[in-house]
Amino acid sequence: MKPPRDVESRRLDLANNMLPFLDSQKKPYLHLVDGGVADNLGLRAILERITLMGSPWATLKYAKMDNVHKIVFVVVNAETEIDDKWDRWEQVPPFGAMLESYSSIAIERYNMETVALLSESFQRWADEIRRGRCGTGKIATEPGSCGDIEFYLVQVKFDALDNEAERSYFKRLPTSFVLEPEQVDKLRDAARRILTQSKEFQRLIKDLR
């Protein structure tokens, strides 16, 4: 089945964006910045790969995973809290504070849109995989059948914590590879509790049983 026109347009745009980087004569050097600017959660790369491949079914076949039945996305979002102290002062914030706020707000909104786009794609992807795997006839969805495909989106983010002071503590931790051992222990414990309380993660565990 031919992909929808909007998908074809996105494939063309993505291909055109990547094309210049294949010419080492015109671009002998690459200057990189933090990936958070373009794909803070690492999800856009997956969405773009499926778009370039043409469909999720073609992507699974290329990866030799065409018999997979469960696809799980565990999204760890450690975005920091925007400092709102300037809202209580009349003076104009310094340039550094404005730049930091701009970056945080842009990343937060982009994260929300990316997660929403991923979640909204699941039903369409499942239908395309079922058609590719089962053909045009009646599609069975019993466990182990050709139509048995399920997507899960498990989000691990500090907003899931009930305690406001605890949420603020974690959101104010620096996004650094160097943290105190106590901070690392608290982060690991928070992640465990968030997963334990996640309805989507529990749904996955139940389905695996």
Protein Blocks (a to p, Z undefined) as FASTA:
>chain_A
ZZdfklmmmmmmmmmmmmmmmmmklmmbccdddfklmomnommmmmmmmmmnopaklmmm
mnopambcbdcdddddfbdcddfklmmpfbdcdfklmmmmmmmmmmmmmmmmmmmmmmmm
mmmmmmmmmmmmnojmdcdfbehiaklccdddddddfklpmblklmmmmmmpccdfbdcf
klmmmmmmmmmmmmmmpmklmmmmmmmZZ
